[in-house]
Amino acid sequence: MSIGTFTIHALDPLKDAELLHRWVTDPKAAFWMMQDAKLQDVEREYMRIAAHQYHHAYLGLHDGEPAFLMESYDPRYVELVGLYEPEPGDVGMHFLVAPTDRPIHGFTKAVITAVMDELFADPRTRRVVVEPDVGNKAVHALNEAVGFVPVREIDKPEKRALLSFCTRDQYLAARGAAV
């Protein structure tokens, strides 16, 4: 059964700020750590990302409607500097599924799959790196379902995180494709 069509495009920090503000301040987005953010805070944060050479934000659409936020970053310069030894082709990733009153079974796994497809569409991407909060058990399970392997816990300024990696081969194996 198909869940629908996913597309991903560059985020417009000013045009999309109101939508993002609703998403990041929703109680289900607690691990995004923007619960108390004002609209201007969200605008400022995504303007900062838009201007950053090594950090990018994207809006994900499901059948043409905004449904998730995706960020990619170069861990040599953003988020994980000094916390692990980056390898050539490493790409960091964050994603947030929009809150909904009408959940679709399997939707979040379909979103992370679309995100991983997008990241691995770039032939330079050899490994995706994530650092979710150690307490975010739901995202740990999703990450493992698409091939991530937890490596160790690390201390970031804002949280204790579970550093995990997923190579292209691990991702393809998790998807059931021939490696």
Buried (B, 14 or more C-beta within 10 A) or exposed (E): EEBEEBBBEEBEBEEBBEBBBBBBBBEEBBBBEBEEBEEEBBBBBBEEBBEBEBBBBBBBBBEEEBBBBBBBBBBBBBBBEEBBEBEEBBBBBBBBBBBEEEEEEEBBBBBBBBBBBBBBEEEEBBBBBBBBBBBBEEBBEBBBBBBBEBEEEBEEEEBEBBBBBBBBEBBBEBBEEEE
